[in-house]
Amino acid sequence: MLAAALGGLDGFVFTGGIGENSVAMRARIAEKLAWLGAELDPAANAAGHMLMSRPGSRSALYMLPTDEELMIARHTLALISGACGTRSAGSAVAPARGDGYSALLLTGEI
């Protein structure tokens, strides 16, 4: 595992729908990260604080809100405007750069 090869983690970030909204899921995941020195502060987790690790934790635990719909809209606009890919009518569209973003496929006339 990469975390073991690196000698641990500086921090772990919870984000997205479940990471932002599920106190129980964050607690379950943090429990599995204990071997990396992550110690969850249950009160900070329940309150939805951005930093939710205990002060002495070797690995910080964060919760960062995202706006997934906004990112999808931005990527869609970039794709259909030709800013990061190419397309022709009736063809699939994929980003030209390999930046790790989810692929968006569009077919037909836009």
N, C-alpha and C positions, 0 to 999 in steps of 0.2 A: 504494500500500500504506500502511496506517495507520502502521506503524512508521516509514516514511520521512517521512510528514507530521508525525509527532511529533518527528522529529529523533533517533530511536533508541529503545531500550528500556532501562529500568533493570534488568530481569531477565526471564528466561524460565524457566518451571516445567515440569518433566517429572512426570507423574503418571499414575495408572491402570496397567493391566496392562503394557503395553509400555513406557511411560515409567518405570515403577518397576523393571522386570525385564530390559530389553534394553540391555546395555552397548553393543552394536554400533549399535542404532538411535539411542541418545542421541548417539553419536559422529557418525553420519551427519547427524543433524539439526543438531547444533552446528556442523558443517562448513558447512552452508548458512546459518548465522546469523553467520558470520565478518564479513560486510559491516556488521553492526550492532555489531561490536566484541566479540562473544562469543568467548572463548578457553577451550576445554575443557581441564581438567587430566586427562590420561588415567589417572593413578594414582587420583585421587579418583573418577573415573567407574567404574573397575574395582572399587574398594572399596565403591561404593554410598553414598558420603558425601552428606549433604544438600546441601552447597555443593560444586559440582563445577567451578567456573570457576577459572581461574588468578588469582592475586592481582592482576595488572595488567589484567584484563579490563574493558572499558568496560561490558559487560552481564553481570550475574551469571547463572549457570546453577544452578538448584536441582532437586533431586528430592524431592518430597514424597509420602510414602505416603498412600494413601486406603483406605477400607474401603467399597468400592462396594456390597457386599451389605448392610451396615448402612444406608447411605443409601437403598437401594431399600426395605428393610423399613420405615424411618421414613416415607418418602413413601407407601408403601402403607397403613400404619396411619393416617396423616393423611387419606388419601383415603377410606378405608372408614369412618372415624369422623366424616366430614363436616367436619373441621377446615379444609380448604382447597378444598372443592369440594362439589358437590351430585350426587346420583344418585337414580335410581329403579330398581326391579328391572328387569333386562333392558336397561339403558341403559349407554352408555359413560360413563366417568368421566374427567374432565380437571381439572387444577388450576384454581381460579378466579383465582388471581393469576398474573401474567405474569412469573415470576421466573427463567425460563430453564431450569428443570429439565426433564428428559426426561418426556414424557407417558407415562402409564400408563393403559391401557385395560382395564376390567373389564366383563365382560358376564355376564348371568344373575344368579341369586341369590347373595348373599354371606352 
